[in-house]
């Protein structure tokens, strides 16, 4: 592997503490947002069984609460399985960041962030202290790593498991690696332990929402990495859609973390900074295009990679400093909106079964107590 591209920070891992496990702690719930067939939940069901904790399955598209509950029942796992499509307005507040991107080229059109935020709200209502997000395409080879991560939540706000197996990157960063560049990964909700104090942070509806969840008003909340999670493979170059929908969120997150890596604060991301960063991002994408052309790759892979990079660059050219500033202003307002929403919901529903919150929201769900 060669050196990283000149106009790119190939790793942000230095912003995290590499924490040695101490005393493990109880995992109150494992939360999995899922849209794949419910058979993909077998690994997280096994994790929940190992930790004797509640499994929260937030289902849509090809997954269903009914099928998820049936799988959990066979293993004696307590599950709250939810079909989120019928949620009533107001369960999750209307975010300014969502509204400003809706209907345009940067509209994400997925329910991933809604599911992740609902998981936080359920945790706050249920009175859970430590929850772990696990994606349905991730395997944790050593289940006790989740308990180790939970045990670090007294010292850190969030604790992630580093990604092994297939790298979990944006399409542009995948291309950078595949073309020979040195490219690292970062922690995210593939496997992320979250403590009660962090339930008032939120996941905006854009790519890299988990990176933005890790931030506070001025920088990165104390975060650590421990253990190992294995990402199952996927095709980042299947079509250009992924590259197009990722570009705005990738710009925002990479731009902010590059700033933090230079020892500065989020408040330093002014118009001048975004102007310089966006220019650097475009140079980076063009640089990766050149690397891909020179790389020892078959012609089909090069063609697919080139199409995705071109799509990313076309979207990038639609992003200006003003849009970045507007998004960050909306993001700060949304942080306050979410904090108030969680606190109000906790006051109204705290101490009641989480199933009442779901029923009041019109959600179809299945609840099973462990055997």
Residue pairs with C-beta under 8 A, 6 or more apart in sequence:
1 177
1 180
1 181
1 182
2 180
2 181
2 182
3 181
3 182
4 10
4 176
4 181
4 182
4 183
5 176
5 181
5 284
5 287
5 288
5 291
6 283
6 287
7 280
7 281
7 283
7 284
7 287
8 176
8 181
8 280
8 284
8 287
9 254
9 257
9 258
9 261
10 176
10 181
10 182
10 183
10 184
11 182
11 183
11 184
11 186
12 184
12 186
12 257
12 258
12 260
12 261
13 184
13 186
13 225
14 261
15 220
15 223
15 257
15 260
15 261
16 160
16 186
16 187
16 223
16 224
16 225
17 156
17 222
17 223
17 224
17 225
18 224
18 225
18 226
19 152
19 155
19 156
19 159
19 224
19 225
19 226
20 226
21 148
21 151
21 152
21 226
21 227
22 148
22 151
22 152
23 151
24 144
24 147
24 148
24 150
24 151
25 130
25 147
25 150
25 151
25 153
25 154
26 51
26 53
26 130
26 147
26 150
27 51
27 53
27 130
27 131
27 132
27 146
27 147
27 150
27 193
28 53
28 54
28 123
28 126
28 128
28 129
28 130
28 131
29 53
29 54
29 55
29 56
29 122
29 123
29 126
29 128
29 131
29 132
30 44
30 47
30 48
30 51
30 53
30 54
30 55
30 56
30 131
30 132
30 133
30 134
30 146
31 56
31 58
31 116
31 119
31 122
31 123
31 131
31 132
31 133
31 134
32 41
32 44
32 55
32 56
32 57
32 58
32 133
32 134
32 135
32 136
33 58
33 111
33 112
33 115
33 116
33 119
33 133
33 135
33 136
34 40
34 41
34 57
34 58
34 59
34 60
34 63
34 68
34 136
35 59
35 60
35 61
35 62
35 63
35 111
36 61
36 62
36 63
36 136
36 137
37 62
37 63
37 67
38 59
38 63
38 64
38 67
38 68
38 70
38 71
39 71
40 63
40 136
40 137
41 57
41 63
41 68
41 71
41 72
41 136
42 71
43 136
43 138
43 139
43 140
44 55
44 57
44 134
44 136
45 55
45 71
45 72
45 75
45 77
45 79
46 75
46 143
47 134
47 140
47 143
47 146
48 54
48 55
48 72
48 77
48 78
48 79
49 75
49 76
49 77
50 143
50 144
51 143
51 146
51 147
52 370
53 78
54 78
54 79
54 80
54 126
55 72
55 77
55 78
55 79
55 80
56 79
56 80
56 81
56 82
56 119
56 122
56 131
57 63
57 65
57 68
57 69
57 72
57 79
57 80
57 81
57 82
58 82
58 84
58 115
58 118
58 119
59 65
59 68
59 81
59 82
59 83
59 84
60 83
60 84
60 85
60 111
60 115
63 136
64 83
65 81
65 82
65 83
65 364
65 365
65 366
66 81
66 366
68 79
68 81
68 366
69 79
69 81
69 366
69 367
69 368
72 78
72 79
72 81
72 368
73 79
73 368
73 371
76 370
76 371
77 368
77 370
78 368
78 369
78 370
79 366
79 367
79 368
80 122
80 354
80 355
80 358
80 365
80 366
80 367
81 365
81 366
81 367
82 118
82 358
82 363
82 364
82 365
83 363
83 364
83 365
84 111
84 114
84 115
84 118
84 363
86 362
86 363
86 364
87 114
87 118
87 361
87 362
87 363
88 361
88 362
90 361
91 118
91 121
91 361
91 363
92 114
92 117
92 118
92 121
92 341
93 337
93 338
93 341
95 202
95 204
95 205
95 330
95 334
95 337
95 338
96 330
96 331
96 333
96 334
96 337
97 204
97 205
97 206
97 327
97 330
97 331
97 334
98 204
98 205
100 326
100 327
100 330
101 107
101 108
101 205
101 206
101 248
101 327
105 244
105 315
105 318
106 206
106 245
106 247
106 248
106 315
106 318
108 205
108 206
108 207
108 245
108 249
109 245
112 203
112 209
113 203
113 204
113 205
113 206
113 209
114 205
116 133
116 189
116 203
116 209
116 210
116 213
117 202
117 203
117 338
119 131
119 133
120 194
120 199
120 201
120 202
120 203
120 342
121 199
121 341
121 342
121 345
121 357
122 354
122 357
122 358
123 131
123 194
123 196
123 199
124 196
124 199
124 342
124 345
124 346
124 350
125 345
125 346
125 349
125 350
125 352
125 354
125 357
126 354
127 350
127 351
128 196
129 195
129 196
130 150
130 153
130 193
130 194
130 195
130 196
131 193
131 194
132 146
132 149
132 150
132 191
132 192
132 193
132 194
133 189
133 190
133 191
133 192
133 194
134 140
134 146
134 190
134 191
134 229
135 189
135 190
135 191
137 231
137 232
137 234
138 190
138 191
138 229
138 230
138 231
138 232
139 165
139 229
139 230
139 232
140 146
140 161
140 191
140 227
140 228
140 229
140 230
141 228
141 230
142 227
142 228
145 161
145 226
145 227
145 228
145 229
146 161
146 191
146 193
146 227
148 226
148 227
149 159
149 160
149 161
149 191
149 193
149 226
149 227
150 159
150 193
152 159
152 193
152 224
152 226
153 159
153 193
153 194
153 195
154 195
155 222
155 224
156 222
156 223
156 224
157 194
157 195
157 197
157 198
157 214
157 221
157 222
157 223
158 187
158 192
158 193
158 194
158 195
158 198
158 213
158 214
158 221
158 223
158 224
159 192
159 193
159 223
159 224
159 225
159 226
160 187
160 188
160 190
160 191
160 192
160 193
160 223
160 224
160 225
161 187
161 190
161 191
161 192
161 225
161 226
161 227
161 228
161 229
162 185
162 187
162 225
162 227
162 228
162 229
163 185
163 187
163 188
163 190
163 229
163 230
163 231
164 228
164 229
164 230
164 231
165 230
165 231
165 232
165 233
166 231
166 232
166 233
166 234
167 174
167 177
167 183
167 185
167 231
168 185
168 188
168 190
168 231
169 177
169 183
169 185
169 236
170 207
170 208
170 243
170 246
170 250
171 236
171 237
171 242
171 243
171 246
171 308
171 309
171 312
172 243
172 246
172 247
172 250
172 284
172 285
172 288
172 308
172 309
172 312
173 183
173 250
174 183
174 236
174 237
175 236
175 237
175 288
175 292
175 305
175 308
175 309
176 183
176 284
176 288
176 291
177 183
178 292
178 295
178 297
178 301
178 305
179 288
179 291
179 292
179 294
179 295
179 297
179 305
180 291
180 295
181 288
181 291
186 211
186 257
187 210
187 214
187 223
187 225
188 210
188 211
189 203
189 209
189 210
189 213
190 229
190 231
191 227
191 229
192 210
198 221
199 342
200 338
200 339
200 342
200 343
201 213
201 214
201 215
201 216
201 221
201 335
201 338
202 213
202 334
202 335
202 338
203 209
203 210
203 212
203 213
204 212
204 331
204 334
206 212
206 248
206 249
206 252
207 245
207 246
207 247
207 248
207 249
207 250
207 253
208 246
208 249
208 250
208 252
208 253
208 254
209 249
211 253
211 256
211 257
212 252
212 253
212 256
212 331
214 220
214 221
214 223
215 221
215 256
215 266
217 266
217 332
217 335
218 265
218 266
218 267
219 260
219 265
219 266
220 257
220 260
236 242
236 308
237 301
237 304
237 305
237 307
237 308
240 307
240 308
240 310
240 311
242 308
243 308
243 309
243 311
243 312
243 315
244 311
244 312
244 314
244 315
246 312
247 312
247 315
247 316
247 319
248 315
248 319
251 277
251 278
251 281
251 316
251 319
251 324
252 324
252 327
252 328
254 281
255 269
255 273
255 274
255 277
255 278
255 281
255 324
256 266
256 269
258 277
259 265
259 266
259 268
259 269
259 273
259 277
260 266
266 328
269 324
269 325
269 328
270 325
271 321
271 322
271 325
272 321
274 320
274 321
274 324
274 325
275 321
278 316
278 319
278 320
278 321
278 324
281 316
282 313
282 316
282 317
285 309
285 312
285 313
285 316
286 313
288 309
289 306
289 309
289 310
289 313
292 302
292 305
292 306
292 309
293 302
293 306
295 302
297 305
345 357
349 356
349 357
349 360
355 365
355 367
358 365
359 365
